[in-house]
Amino acid sequence: MHNVYLYILVMAGTTYLIRLLPMLLAKKEITSPYIKSFLFYVPYVCLAAMTFPAILFSTDSMISAIAGFITAVLLSYLEKSLLTVAMSACLAVFITERILSFF
């Protein structure tokens, strides 16, 4: 049987090193505007990279996933609230799935 505690220890060590190494390697304040802007956008890019595949493969068909995605992007662009965007995207997926079930 696999030792779960070993896996937890390795993951804890990895997580700790990822957070510790930048503090050890960067002794001075970062002054480069390029590096600062890069570091500013890293969390958003990581979130998008994890979320986008989940959006495309979370429904029965790719067409309904794209319909929900387009709905969410359009309403977000129009600066609607998070609740409105989420509910509208879910509704778009539901309606698209219902329409596709007839074919």
N, CA, C and O atoms as a GROMACS GRO file, in nm:
protein
  412
    1MET      N    1   0.085  -0.119   0.000
    1MET     CA    2   0.000   0.000   0.000
    1MET      C    3   0.089   0.125   0.000
    1MET      O    4   0.196   0.128   0.060
    2HIS      N    5   0.042   0.225  -0.067
    2HIS     CA    6   0.118   0.350  -0.076
    2HIS      C    7   0.110   0.426   0.056
    2HIS      O    8   0.010   0.423   0.126
    3ASN      N    9   0.218   0.494   0.086
    3ASN     CA   10   0.224   0.572   0.209
    3ASN      C   11   0.171   0.712   0.181
    3ASN      O   12   0.240   0.794   0.119
    4VAL      N   13   0.050   0.740   0.225
    4VAL     CA   14  -0.014   0.868   0.201
    4VAL      C   15   0.062   0.981   0.270
    4VAL      O   16   0.071   1.092   0.217
    5TYR      N   17   0.116   0.953   0.385
    5TYR     CA   18   0.189   1.057   0.458
    5TYR      C   19   0.315   1.101   0.385
    5TYR      O   20   0.356   1.216   0.395
    6LEU      N   21   0.376   1.010   0.312
    6LEU     CA   22   0.493   1.046   0.231
    6LEU      C   23   0.452   1.142   0.119
    6LEU      O   24   0.522   1.240   0.092
    7TYR      N   25   0.340   1.114   0.055
    7TYR     CA   26   0.289   1.203  -0.050
    7TYR      C   27   0.259   1.341   0.005
    7TYR      O   28   0.292   1.442  -0.057
    8ILE      N   29   0.195   1.345   0.121
    8ILE     CA   30   0.162   1.475   0.183
    8ILE      C   31   0.289   1.550   0.218
    8ILE      O   32   0.296   1.671   0.199
    9LEU      N   33   0.389   1.481   0.270
    9LEU     CA   34   0.516   1.544   0.306
    9LEU      C   35   0.587   1.600   0.182
    9LEU      O   36   0.639   1.712   0.185
   10VAL      N   37   0.589   1.524   0.073
   10VAL     CA   38   0.653   1.571  -0.050
   10VAL      C   39   0.580   1.693  -0.105
   10VAL      O   40   0.644   1.790  -0.146
   11MET      N   41   0.447   1.691  -0.106
   11MET     CA   42   0.371   1.806  -0.156
   11MET      C   43   0.389   1.929  -0.066
   11MET      O   44   0.398   2.041  -0.116
   12ALA      N   45   0.394   1.907   0.064
   12ALA     CA   46   0.417   2.019   0.156
   12ALA      C   47   0.555   2.080   0.132
   12ALA      O   48   0.571   2.202   0.130
   13GLY      N   49   0.656   1.994   0.115
   13GLY     CA   50   0.791   2.043   0.087
   13GLY      C   51   0.798   2.118  -0.044
   13GLY      O   52   0.862   2.223  -0.052
   14THR      N   53   0.733   2.066  -0.146
   14THR     CA   54   0.730   2.134  -0.277
   14THR      C   55   0.664   2.270  -0.266
   14THR      O   56   0.716   2.369  -0.318
   15THR      N   57   0.550   2.275  -0.200
   15THR     CA   58   0.479   2.402  -0.184
   15THR      C   59   0.563   2.502  -0.105
   15THR      O   60   0.568   2.620  -0.140
   16TYR      N   61   0.628   2.455  -0.001
   16TYR     CA   62   0.711   2.543   0.080
   16TYR      C   63   0.829   2.597   0.000
   16TYR      O   64   0.861   2.716   0.010
   17LEU      N   65   0.894   2.510  -0.079
   17LEU     CA   66   1.009   2.555  -0.158
   17LEU      C   67   0.968   2.658  -0.264
   17LEU      O   68   1.042   2.753  -0.289
   18ILE      N   69   0.853   2.638  -0.324
   18ILE     CA   70   0.806   2.734  -0.425
   18ILE      C   71   0.788   2.872  -0.363
   18ILE      O   72   0.813   2.973  -0.429
   19ARG      N   73   0.747   2.877  -0.240
   19ARG     CA   74   0.727   3.006  -0.173
   19ARG      C   75   0.856   3.061  -0.112
   19ARG      O   76   0.872   3.182  -0.098
   20LEU      N   77   0.946   2.972  -0.075
   20LEU     CA   78   1.069   3.014  -0.009
   20LEU      C   79   1.177   3.059  -0.107
   20LEU      O   80   1.248   3.157  -0.080
   21LEU      N   81   1.191   2.992  -0.219
   21LEU     CA   82   1.299   3.023  -0.313
   21LEU      C   83   1.298   3.168  -0.362
   21LEU      O   84   1.405   3.230  -0.366
   22PRO      N   85   1.185   3.224  -0.400
   22PRO     CA   86   1.189   3.366  -0.443
   22PRO      C   87   1.241   3.459  -0.334
   22PRO      O   88   1.310   3.556  -0.363
   23MET      N   89   1.207   3.430  -0.209
   23MET     CA   90   1.257   3.516  -0.100
   23MET      C   91   1.407   3.501  -0.082
   23MET      O   92   1.475   3.597  -0.048
   24LEU      N   93   1.459   3.382  -0.104
   24LEU     CA   94   1.602   3.359  -0.088
   24LEU      C   95   1.682   3.414  -0.205
   24LEU      O   96   1.793   3.464  -0.187
   25LEU      N   97   1.626   3.404  -0.326
   25LEU     CA   98   1.700   3.444  -0.446
   25LEU      C   99   1.690   3.594  -0.474
   25LEU      O  100   1.783   3.651  -0.532
   26ALA      N  101   1.582   3.658  -0.435
   26ALA     CA  102   1.564   3.801  -0.462
   26ALA      C  103   1.586   3.877  -0.332
   26ALA      O  104   1.493   3.899  -0.255
   27LYS      N  105   1.710   3.918  -0.310
   27LYS     CA  106   1.743   3.990  -0.187
   27LYS      C  107   1.700   4.137  -0.195
   27LYS      O  108   1.661   4.197  -0.094
   28LYS      N  109   1.707   4.194  -0.315
   28LYS     CA  110   1.670   4.335  -0.333
   28LYS      C  111   1.528   4.344  -0.387
   28LYS      O  112   1.470   4.246  -0.433
   29GLU      N  113   1.474   4.465  -0.381
   29GLU     CA  114   1.342   4.489  -0.438
   29GLU      C  115   1.352   4.481  -0.591
   29GLU      O  116   1.450   4.526  -0.649
   30ILE      N  117   1.251   4.425  -0.653
   30ILE     CA  118   1.249   4.414  -0.800
   30ILE      C  119   1.210   4.549  -0.856
   30ILE      O  120   1.104   4.603  -0.825
   31THR      N  121   1.299   4.603  -0.942
   31THR     CA  122   1.275   4.735  -0.998
   31THR      C  123   1.239   4.730  -1.146
   31THR      O  124   1.190   4.828  -1.200
   32SER      N  125   1.262   4.618  -1.211
   32SER     CA  126   1.233   4.607  -1.353
   32SER      C  127   1.083   4.609  -1.378
   32SER      O  128   1.010   4.525  -1.324
   33PRO      N  129   1.034   4.705  -1.458
   33PRO     CA  130   0.890   4.710  -1.485
   33PRO      C  131   0.841   4.585  -1.560
   33PRO      O  132   0.727   4.543  -1.543
   34TYR      N  133   0.928   4.527  -1.643
   34TYR     CA  134   0.890   4.408  -1.718
   34TYR      C  135   0.866   4.290  -1.623
   34TYR      O  136   0.765   4.220  -1.634
   35ILE      N  137   0.957   4.268  -1.531
   35ILE     CA  138   0.944   4.157  -1.436
   35ILE      C  139   0.827   4.182  -1.342
   35ILE      O  140   0.755   4.088  -1.307
   36LYS      N  141   0.809   4.307  -1.298
   36LYS     CA  142   0.696   4.339  -1.212
   36LYS      C  143   0.562   4.312  -1.281
   36LYS      O  144   0.472   4.254  -1.221
   37SER      N  145   0.551   4.352  -1.407
   37SER     CA  146   0.425   4.327  -1.479
   37SER      C  147   0.406   4.178  -1.504
   37SER      O  148   0.293   4.129  -1.499
   38PHE      N  149   0.515   4.107  -1.531
   38PHE     CA  150   0.506   3.962  -1.550
   38PHE      C  151   0.454   3.895  -1.423
   38PHE      O  152   0.363   3.813  -1.429
   39LEU      N  153   0.511   3.930  -1.309
   39LEU     CA  154   0.471   3.870  -1.183
   39LEU      C  155   0.329   3.911  -1.143
   39LEU      O  156   0.259   3.836  -1.074
   40PHE      N  157   0.286   4.029  -1.186
   40PHE     CA  158   0.151   4.074  -1.155
   40PHE      C  159   0.047   3.987  -1.224
   40PHE      O  160  -0.057   3.956  -1.165
   41TYR      N  161   0.073   3.947  -1.349
   41TYR     CA  162  -0.026   3.872  -1.427
   41TYR      C  163  -0.017   3.721  -1.411
   41TYR      O  164  -0.106   3.650  -1.460
   42VAL      N  165   0.083   3.668  -1.345
   42VAL     CA  166   0.099   3.523  -1.330
   42VAL      C  167  -0.023   3.458  -1.264
   42VAL      O  168  -0.069   3.356  -1.316
   43PRO      N  169  -0.079   3.510  -1.154
   43PRO     CA  170  -0.196   3.443  -1.095
   43PRO      C  171  -0.315   3.437  -1.190
   43PRO      O  172  -0.387   3.336  -1.192
   44TYR      N  173  -0.338   3.543  -1.268
   44TYR     CA  174  -0.452   3.545  -1.361
   44TYR      C  175  -0.432   3.443  -1.472
   44TYR      O  176  -0.527   3.376  -1.513
   45VAL      N  177  -0.311   3.432  -1.521
   45VAL     CA  178  -0.282   3.336  -1.628
   45VAL      C  179  -0.296   3.193  -1.577
   45VAL      O  180  -0.351   3.107  -1.647
   46CYS      N  181  -0.248   3.168  -1.458
   46CYS     CA  182  -0.262   3.032  -1.400
   46CYS      C  183  -0.409   2.997  -1.381
   46CYS      O  184  -0.450   2.885  -1.412
   47LEU      N  185  -0.487   3.090  -1.332
   47LEU     CA  186  -0.630   3.064  -1.313
   47LEU      C  187  -0.699   3.038  -1.445
   47LEU      O  188  -0.781   2.947  -1.455
   48ALA      N  189  -0.666   3.116  -1.547
   48ALA     CA  190  -0.725   3.095  -1.679
   48ALA      C  191  -0.683   2.961  -1.738
   48ALA      O  192  -0.764   2.892  -1.799
   49ALA      N  193  -0.558   2.925  -1.720
   49ALA     CA  194  -0.509   2.798  -1.774
   49ALA      C  195  -0.575   2.678  -1.707
   49ALA      O  196  -0.590   2.573  -1.769
   50MET      N  197  -0.614   2.692  -1.582
   50MET     CA  198  -0.682   2.582  -1.514
   50MET      C  199  -0.832   2.582  -1.542
   50MET      O  200  -0.894   2.476  -1.547
   51THR      N  201  -0.890   2.699  -1.560
   51THR     CA  202  -1.035   2.710  -1.576
   51THR      C  203  -1.082   2.679  -1.717
   51THR      O  204  -1.184   2.613  -1.735
   52PHE      N  205  -1.010   2.725  -1.817
   52PHE     CA  206  -1.058   2.712  -1.956
   52PHE      C  207  -1.079   2.567  -1.999
   52PHE      O  208  -1.184   2.538  -2.056
   53PRO      N  209  -0.986   2.474  -1.974
   53PRO     CA  210  -1.014   2.334  -2.011
   53PRO      C  211  -1.135   2.276  -1.936
   53PRO      O  212  -1.211   2.196  -1.991
   54ALA      N  213  -1.152   2.317  -1.810
   54ALA     CA  214  -1.266   2.269  -1.734
   54ALA      C  215  -1.397   2.319  -1.793
   54ALA      O  216  -1.498   2.248  -1.791
   55ILE      N  217  -1.396   2.440  -1.847
   55ILE     CA  218  -1.516   2.494  -1.911
   55ILE      C  219  -1.551   2.411  -2.034
   55ILE      O  220  -1.668   2.377  -2.055
   56LEU      N  221  -1.451   2.380  -2.115
   56LEU     CA  222  -1.479   2.311  -2.241
   56LEU      C  223  -1.523   2.166  -2.223
   56LEU      O  224  -1.598   2.115  -2.306
   57PHE      N  225  -1.478   2.100  -2.118
   57PHE     CA  226  -1.506   1.958  -2.104
   57PHE      C  227  -1.601   1.925  -1.989
   57PHE      O  228  -1.608   1.810  -1.946
   58SER      N  229  -1.673   2.025  -1.937
   58SER     CA  230  -1.762   2.000  -1.824
   58SER      C  231  -1.907   1.971  -1.866
   58SER      O  232  -1.990   1.938  -1.781
   59THR      N  233  -1.936   1.983  -1.993
   59THR     CA  234  -2.072   1.956  -2.041
   59THR      C  235  -2.073   1.836  -2.133
   59THR      O  236  -1.968   1.780  -2.164
   60ASP      N  237  -2.192   1.797  -2.176
   60ASP     CA  238  -2.203   1.681  -2.264
   60ASP      C  239  -2.149   1.708  -2.404
   60ASP      O  240  -2.102   1.617  -2.472
   61SER      N  241  -2.157   1.833  -2.447
   61SER     CA  242  -2.107   1.864  -2.581
   61SER      C  243  -2.023   1.991  -2.579
   61SER      O  244  -2.042   2.078  -2.494
   62MET      N  245  -1.932   1.998  -2.672
   62MET     CA  246  -1.845   2.115  -2.683
   62MET      C  247  -1.926   2.238  -2.724
   62MET      O  248  -1.892   2.350  -2.686
   63ILE      N  249  -2.033   2.218  -2.800
   63ILE     CA  250  -2.114   2.331  -2.847
   63ILE      C  251  -2.179   2.403  -2.730
   63ILE      O  252  -2.178   2.526  -2.725
   64SER      N  253  -2.236   2.329  -2.635
   64SER     CA  254  -2.299   2.394  -2.520
   64SER      C  255  -2.194   2.461  -2.431
   64SER      O  256  -2.220   2.566  -2.373
   65ALA      N  257  -2.076   2.402  -2.420
   65ALA     CA  258  -1.969   2.464  -2.341
   65ALA      C  259  -1.926   2.597  -2.404
   65ALA      O  260  -1.905   2.695  -2.333
   66ILE      N  261  -1.914   2.599  -2.535
   66ILE     CA  262  -1.876   2.722  -2.603
   66ILE      C  263  -1.985   2.827  -2.591
   66ILE      O  264  -1.957   2.946  -2.576
   67ALA      N  265  -2.112   2.784  -2.597
   67ALA     CA  266  -2.224   2.878  -2.580
   67ALA      C  267  -2.219   2.943  -2.441
   67ALA      O  268  -2.238   3.064  -2.428
   68GLY      N  269  -2.195   2.862  -2.338
   68GLY     CA  270  -2.184   2.917  -2.204
   68GLY      C  271  -2.064   3.008  -2.188
   68GLY      O  272  -2.073   3.111  -2.121
   69PHE      N  273  -1.952   2.970  -2.249
   69PHE     CA  274  -1.831   3.051  -2.242
   69PHE      C  275  -1.851   3.187  -2.309
   69PHE      O  276  -1.815   3.291  -2.254
   70ILE      N  277  -1.910   3.185  -2.428
   70ILE     CA  278  -1.934   3.311  -2.500
   70ILE      C  279  -2.030   3.400  -2.422
   70ILE      O  280  -2.011   3.521  -2.415
   71THR      N  281  -2.133   3.339  -2.364
   71THR     CA  282  -2.228   3.416  -2.282
   71THR      C  283  -2.156   3.481  -2.164
   71THR      O  284  -2.177   3.599  -2.136
   72ALA      N  285  -2.072   3.405  -2.097
   72ALA     CA  286  -1.999   3.458  -1.981
   72ALA      C  287  -1.903   3.570  -2.021
   72ALA      O  288  -1.895   3.673  -1.953
   73VAL      N  289  -1.832   3.550  -2.130
   73VAL     CA  290  -1.737   3.653  -2.175
   73VAL      C  291  -1.811   3.781  -2.215
   73VAL      O  292  -1.769   3.891  -2.180
   74LEU      N  293  -1.921   3.765  -2.288
   74LEU     CA  294  -1.997   3.882  -2.333
   74LEU      C  295  -2.053   3.961  -2.214
   74LEU      O  296  -2.041   4.083  -2.210
   75LEU      N  297  -2.113   3.891  -2.119
   75LEU     CA  298  -2.170   3.960  -2.003
   75LEU      C  299  -2.061   4.019  -1.913
   75LEU      O  300  -2.081   4.124  -1.852
   76SER      N  301  -1.947   3.952  -1.904
   76SER     CA  302  -1.836   4.009  -1.828
   76SER      C  303  -1.784   4.135  -1.893
   76SER      O  304  -1.750   4.232  -1.825
   77TYR      N  305  -1.778   4.134  -2.025
   77TYR     CA  306  -1.733   4.252  -2.098
   77TYR      C  307  -1.829   4.369  -2.076
   77TYR      O  308  -1.787   4.485  -2.072
   78LEU      N  309  -1.956   4.337  -2.063
   78LEU     CA  310  -2.057   4.440  -2.037
   78LEU      C  311  -2.065   4.478  -1.889
   78LEU      O  312  -2.153   4.554  -1.849
   79GLU      N  313  -1.971   4.425  -1.808
   79GLU     CA  314  -1.956   4.457  -1.667
   79GLU      C  315  -2.079   4.422  -1.584
   79GLU      O  316  -2.118   4.497  -1.495
   80LYS      N  317  -2.140   4.308  -1.612
   80LYS     CA  318  -2.251   4.258  -1.531
   80LYS      C  319  -2.194   4.194  -1.404
   80LYS      O  320  -2.075   4.165  -1.397
   81SER      N  321  -2.279   4.172  -1.306
   81SER     CA  322  -2.233   4.116  -1.179
   81SER      C  323  -2.194   3.969  -1.196
   81SER      O  324  -2.233   3.904  -1.293
   82LEU      N  325  -2.116   3.920  -1.101
   82LEU     CA  326  -2.070   3.781  -1.106
   82LEU      C  327  -2.187   3.684  -1.104
   82LEU      O  328  -2.186   3.585  -1.177
   83LEU      N  329  -2.286   3.711  -1.022
   83LEU     CA  330  -2.404   3.625  -1.014
   83LEU      C  331  -2.479   3.622  -1.148
   83LEU      O  332  -2.522   3.516  -1.192
   84THR      N  333  -2.494   3.738  -1.210
   84THR     CA  334  -2.562   3.745  -1.339
   84THR      C  335  -2.484   3.668  -1.446
   84THR      O  336  -2.543   3.594  -1.525
   85VAL      N  337  -2.354   3.685  -1.448
   85VAL     CA  338  -2.270   3.616  -1.546
   85VAL      C  339  -2.279   3.465  -1.526
   85VAL      O  340  -2.298   3.391  -1.623
   86ALA      N  341  -2.264   3.419  -1.403
   86ALA     CA  342  -2.265   3.275  -1.376
   86ALA      C  343  -2.400   3.213  -1.407
   86ALA      O  344  -2.407   3.107  -1.470
   87MET      N  345  -2.508   3.277  -1.364
   87MET     CA  346  -2.641   3.221  -1.389
   87MET      C  347  -2.676   3.223  -1.538
   87MET      O  348  -2.738   3.130  -1.588
   88SER      N  349  -2.637   3.328  -1.607
   88SER     CA  350  -2.665   3.336  -1.750
   88SER      C  351  -2.586   3.232  -1.829
   88SER      O  352  -2.638   3.173  -1.923
   89ALA      N  353  -2.461   3.210  -1.790
   89ALA     CA  354  -2.380   3.108  -1.857
   89ALA      C  355  -2.439   2.969  -1.834
   89ALA      O  356  -2.445   2.888  -1.926
   90CYS      N  357  -2.482   2.943  -1.711
   90CYS     CA  358  -2.546   2.813  -1.682
   90CYS      C  359  -2.676   2.798  -1.761
   90CYS      O  360  -2.704   2.690  -1.813
   91LEU      N  361  -2.753   2.903  -1.770
   91LEU     CA  362  -2.878   2.899  -1.846
   91LEU      C  363  -2.850   2.876  -1.995
   91LEU      O  364  -2.922   2.802  -2.061
   92ALA      N  365  -2.747   2.940  -2.047
   92ALA     CA  366  -2.710   2.921  -2.188
   92ALA      C  367  -2.670   2.776  -2.214
   92ALA      O  368  -2.709   2.718  -2.316
   93VAL      N  369  -2.595   2.717  -2.123
   93VAL     CA  370  -2.556   2.577  -2.137
   93VAL      C  371  -2.680   2.488  -2.130
   93VAL      O  372  -2.694   2.395  -2.210
   94PHE      N  373  -2.768   2.513  -2.035
   94PHE     CA  374  -2.888   2.432  -2.018
   94PHE      C  375  -2.976   2.437  -2.143
   94PHE      O  376  -3.022   2.334  -2.192
   95ILE      N  377  -2.999   2.558  -2.194
   95ILE     CA  378  -3.084   2.573  -2.313
   95ILE      C  379  -3.018   2.506  -2.434
   95ILE      O  380  -3.086   2.438  -2.512
   96THR      N  381  -2.890   2.525  -2.450
   96THR     CA  382  -2.819   2.462  -2.562
   96THR      C  383  -2.824   2.310  -2.553
   96THR      O  384  -2.844   2.243  -2.654
   97GLU      N  385  -2.806   2.257  -2.434
   97GLU     CA  386  -2.815   2.111  -2.414
   97GLU      C  387  -2.953   2.060  -2.448
   97GLU      O  388  -2.967   1.955  -2.511
   98ARG      N  389  -3.056   2.134  -2.408
   98ARG     CA  390  -3.194   2.094  -2.441
   98ARG      C  391  -3.219   2.096  -2.590
   98ARG      O  392  -3.282   2.005  -2.644
   99ILE      N  393  -3.170   2.198  -2.657
   99ILE     CA  394  -3.186   2.207  -2.803
   99ILE      C  395  -3.113   2.095  -2.872
   99ILE      O  396  -3.165   2.034  -2.965
  100LEU      N  397  -2.991   2.066  -2.826
  100LEU     CA  398  -2.911   1.960  -2.888
  100LEU      C  399  -2.969   1.821  -2.861
  100LEU      O  400  -2.944   1.728  -2.937
  101SER      N  401  -3.046   1.805  -2.753
  101SER     CA  402  -3.102   1.673  -2.723
  101SER      C  403  -3.209   1.633  -2.823
  101SER      O  404  -3.242   1.515  -2.834
  102PHE      N  405  -3.264   1.730  -2.896
  102PHE     CA  406  -3.365   1.698  -2.997
  102PHE      C  407  -3.303   1.643  -3.124
  102PHE      O  408  -3.373   1.582  -3.205
  103PHE      N  409  -3.174   1.665  -3.143
  103PHE     CA  410  -3.109   1.622  -3.268
  103PHE      C  411  -3.035   1.494  -3.253
  103PHE      O  412  -2.975   1.446  -3.349
   0.00000   0.00000   0.00000
